[in-house]
Structure formats: structure tokens, C-alpha cells
Amino acid sequence: MQNTENSIQFNFSYYALKLLGKNLYSNPWSAISELVANGLDAQATSVKLFINMSQKEHSTIEILDNGSGMSYEDLANKYVFMGKNKRDDLPNELKNTVMGRKGIGKLAALFLSKKYYIITKTNNKEESSWYLDSKNADDSSIPTLEKCSTNDANIETIDVWSTYKSGTLIKLTDVDLTGIGYYKLEGLKARLANFFLTDSLRSSIEICVLNNETDKIHFEPVKKDIAFKNMYMLFSDDKSDVKKQIASTVVVGKTSYPEVAEKKRKVKVLTEIEFPNIKGEKELTLKDGITKANVKYEMNGWIGIHTSIENKYANLNDERYLKNEVFNPNQLRLYVRKKLAVENFLDILKNTQAFSNYIEGEISFDILDDDRFEDIATTNRQSLVTDDERVKLLIEILNPIIGKMIRERVRLGQEVKKEEDAIEAEIERQREEKEREQEEARQKAEKEAKEERKEKEKEKERRQKAEKTLEQTNSENVFLRKTTNVDIDALLTTFHSVLNDSEAITEVINLYTPPTLSNINDLVDGVKEANQKIYTISKMATLKNFSDKKEPINGDFITFLKFYLKELSSYKYNKNVQFIDNLDDKYKLNKEFIPIEIILMMDNIVSNSKKAKAKAIELKTIKKGNSIFINIQDNGKGLNPEANKTLIFEKGKSYTNGSGLGLYQVKNAIKKLGGNVEYKETEIGFCLEVIFICN
């Protein structure tokens, strides 16, 4: 190499460097993290990353640190020397703190930019500035660092850089960052934080991104923002305090049923006691490929399995959960010497079980980069040689932990599915029950409609028959009114009662014909009683030529009813009908009434009961509030099924082949007393309920 004070040559051609750069870095953010790592290896306490992407296709990037800086000798003998182990020149106490080993991280600058600047300064020496421009270089040319003025670099973070006594600033020009939007940038910040174990670094890493030319330079710390509260299960070694960051319960969120989605599930914790092989001692082959030695090892860190991996559901547990095109948190990140060695060790585990993509973790296994062993990084520096003993050992440690977590997450999924199935089964049961009820209601409605049509047809026939009878009766009444000046209603009432007693005489005669010596007395008594009744009615009916004049009396209506039951009815019905007197003496209904009308009213009721084959008639009183109810009930066949309950009190309506005046007269008699009478449904016989409101 022909190095001068103003020129320092690399010992590689541009073609070789391009090939290496493409193999080493798959994206700009891996390359940027390598440049940040170089600053950390320089024992810096502060590393700052500045990105100006106001013109995304021609973005600029500045990485500056306050580390030891580089002298001319460092640049000439170390920086441009590809493959030199940077640990060789360090004192023993610093060798284990350095992240890099092969000295090829500098290729990250060439991967990102065809022209970049290096400005560096060491204690007690002025800064020096260099640039490398490969825009017009051919593949066979030797890359060369050319000295320049610091002003040529046009440092955008000069205010920060000028405060450093020592350090290095690398400025990359014309970096193409097109296609990077705001939300992607948020993911990129998180991704950059994942390149290092930031919590255990002695240095701080800060970032500033300008999206517009008017934005001001403001650095923010790069820190991990892990959604621990979305973890359903967590493993952690005793050195880590991440257990304090998990929640006690989580919700699954992803289900159509709120009672399942919002149900709180207890978070599970695993400890290293359950997995004793995370640290120990194992015989391994050293760098020479022959010598074996017992080497102590220890895996540190944490591993968790997420409850959900979709932003909208995971955010229900932890708003910090972020997943987009650029950033995927669901990785098992492997660190060596506090720097990311493998972005997702799950790819090496080759675990294809369900929910394996729910795993996130950060583990360290520094034995993978021990100088006593061969470097096991692959050519792209982003994976490991999987057949190495140390990698196999790590796989043995991880498989039981990952396996248990996946089994638990599968169990949770089964639990959620079971709850969903139960709800769906209940929904289906309710749907079937509703359909059954609707069908039953439809059938019932059809049946009722059919019965209603049938009843209407019967009612129509009854009405036509009743109208015909009423028409005939009206015709007769018109004739009577033309031929006499008597009260037709009173006359009809009297005739009806006489008719009832005449029928009674006929029944008595028919019952005891031919007469014998054993029953002649009964025959005579029956005829005598019926005739006495006819005489009584006829005599009262003919008083004063049966005029409208009445002879009312004042008295207790209930007492008169008791008198009727005891005296007047006994001579006619005592052998056929039993009267049950439950009329309470303590109730009084003082009314003005004509006795014969009440007698005729009761006779009509008794006659109807007798026709219905009743053997007993009960009268009883009930008081409710300010009303007195008198119930008159027999134990006969009850109301004719064809009878219309709303018409039985109308004149001419009969369902026993009678005149249709009996119940009509009953209702009129009660109305005259200021009361009301109604038909009352009963399980046995026929019942009338007479209602009086007390003052």
C-alpha cells in the first residue's frame, strides 16, 4: 500500500468491498447499527444518530460519539485493514467489553453511501477529516481515504460535535431512504433499540430524525419499549427484573363474544429453577479443533409468549405493542456481548408449532463469541453456524422453555374456543327454542282462528234463531198491547212463572202415574203445592187489574232472601233441590222492593237449575271493599256450551227451549234494586253473581 500523510489506501478493491457489503447487510438499519456499535466499542459514553430525511432519496446520516477517536496510525493500520481482530490491540480488561471482532463493521458505511466523511479527534490533538468517494470508481480500483477540511463535510450536528474533546463522526451522504413513512420510522426506532441491550450498556444512544427542513435538531434516547403487559407467560432468570413489568391478568380480545374477549386470564411465570440447565459446565472443542476443555456457560435474559400479536388486540393489554412492515417484536433476539447476534433465534430452532410466532425474548449467550473458540457467525454476519457445539447447547436449553410456553398458549386457545363453543351452543339453543315457540304460537293462532270461525258460525245460527223467536214474540206483544191496557212485561213475567208451576204439576202427575196407595199422598201434596203457587201468583197478578201501580215494601233484601229459602221455596222444591243458606246475617242491604218480583226472580233461577239437573243451590255473601257480592250457584250441568255468555240476559234468549225471559227478568229485578248481575265462570254448575255497592 502507498499511504502518505494525505492518502490512506484500503487493502481491498471496490469490487471486493461491494460484495462483502451486500452479503453483510440486508437493510440500511442493520448497517447503521453496526456503525453505532463501532462508537460503543470506542469506549464512548454517548453515541448519537442523526438522520435528515427531508429529501428521502438524498438523505444524510451522521453517527457521532465521544469515544477515544482515531489517530492517523489508527486509520492507516486498523480502520482500512479488513479482517483485523480489534481485540488483539486492547488491554485484557477491555477485551471482553468490545462487541466487534473481525474489523469489518466499517463496510457498513460503503453499503449505505458512495461518499462518506470521517471526522475524528483524540485528546490533545486537533481533529482530522477524511472522505471516501466511490461514485466514479471502477471495480478494480483501490478504495482510498482522502484528507479534506472539516468544513467540506458540512456537519449538521456541529453544535453537538464541537462539545466533544475526542471522538469520531461519520457522515453519510446521498443515502436513499425512500419508502420510509412515519409509522415505519417508529418501527425503525424500535428496531434500532433492539440491536443492543441498552439497559446494560455503559453508553447512551440517542437519535434525531428530521422529516422536514424546518424541523429542529432534538435528540431522544433510544430505549426499548417492550409490551410486557401483553405477555401471557414469562420466563426470566434471577438477574432480570422484567417480572415486575408484567401484568397479573390479560385479555385475549380476539373473539366475537365480549364475555370471552374481556375475561381476565391469569399470567403465568416460569423461573430458572424449572430449567436448571440454563447454566452449567460442558466439554467443548477449542479453536484448534482438537483440544477439548470444560467450559462454564450461562444463558441470561427473558422469554415471553404474547397473548395476541395483532395491534388492536394486543394494545388492549399494552399500548406499547407495535408491529408493522418494518418492525416485528415477535422474535427471540440473541445477544452476544450486549450486541444483537441473531435477530430471531426461532429460525435456528426451526419450531413450526402453532403460536411459535407469539414468542418474544432477549437472551444472551456470550460463549458464542469467546476468543477461545472459532467465530461461528455466518458470512452474512446475521446468523450462526448451526452445527457448532455451542449453538446445539443453546438449542437444548431453549427447547424445553419454548415448548412449555407454546403448550400453555395452545391450552389458552383451546380454553377460549371451548368458551366460544358454549356460547354458540346456547345461542343455537335459544334460536331453536324461539323457532319452536314461534311455531307453537303459529299453530295455536291457527287453531284459535279456526275455533273462532266455527264459533262465529254457531253464533250466527243462534242469533238467527233468537232473532226469529224475538220477532215472533214482538209480534205477539204488539197484539197484546193493542187488545189490553196492561203492563206487558209484568204479564209476561207472571205467565212465565205460572208456566213453570204448570210444568211442575205435569211432572208430578207423570212421576206418580198410575197412583198407588203408597204414593197417593205425595202426588196430592205436589199438585197442591204447585197449584197454591199458581194461585198466589195469579192473585197478585190480578190485583188492581194488573196495573202499573206497585206495592213496595222497605226492608233488608238479604233477610228476605233467607225468608224465601226457608219458607216460600220449601213447598215446591224440597224433594228435588237442596238449598244451602250461607247468607251472612251481619251484612245488610236495605232496599225498597216488591216481594212478588223477588219471588218470581228466584223461581226463575231455581227453575233453570232444576232443568240443569241440579241437586243443590247455594246462596252466600262476600264483602270486598265497599261492595257486597251475593253468589247463587247450583251443581247442575252448567251453561249450555252453545250459549253466548254476553247475551244470556237479553230478552228472548233461551238455550233450554224456554221463553227466554227468565234471566232477562232476573237482571231487570236486580237493576231495580240498584245492583247488577253477572254470569261467573265456575268448574261445576251455574253461578250468578249479584253485586251491590254499599253507601
Protein Blocks (a to p, Z undefined) as FASTA:
>chain_A
ZZdfkbccdfbdfklmmmmmmmmpgbfklmmmmmmmmmmmnopabdcddddfkbmmlccc
ddddfbebpafklmmmmmmmghiafklmpcfklmmmpmblnopmmmmmmmmpcbdcdddd
dehiacddddddfklpcfkbccddddddfklnopaklmmmmmpmbdcddddehiafehia
fklmmmmmmmmmmmpcfklpcbdcdddddfbfkbccddddddddddfklpfbdcddfkbc
klmmpcfbdcekiacblklmmpccddddddfklmmmlgccdddddfkomaccdddddded
dddddfbfcfklmmmmomkbccdfkbcfbbcdddeehiafbfblmlmnopabehklmpcc
ddddfklmcfkbccfbdfkopaccfkbmklmmmmmmmmmmmmmmmmmmmmmmmmmmmmmm
mmmmmmmmmmmmmmmmmmmmmmmmmmmmmmmmmmmmmmmmmmmmmmmmmmmmmmmmmmmm
mmpccdfklmmmmmmmmmmmmmmmmmmmmmmpccdfklmmmmmmmmmmmmmmmmmmmmmm
mgghipabdcdddddfklmmmmmmmmmmmmmmmmmpccddfbdfkbccdddddfklmmmm
mmmmmmmmmmnopabdcdddddehjaccdddddfbebjafkbcfklmmpghiacehpnol
mmmmmmmmmmmnopacdddddfehjddddddddZZ
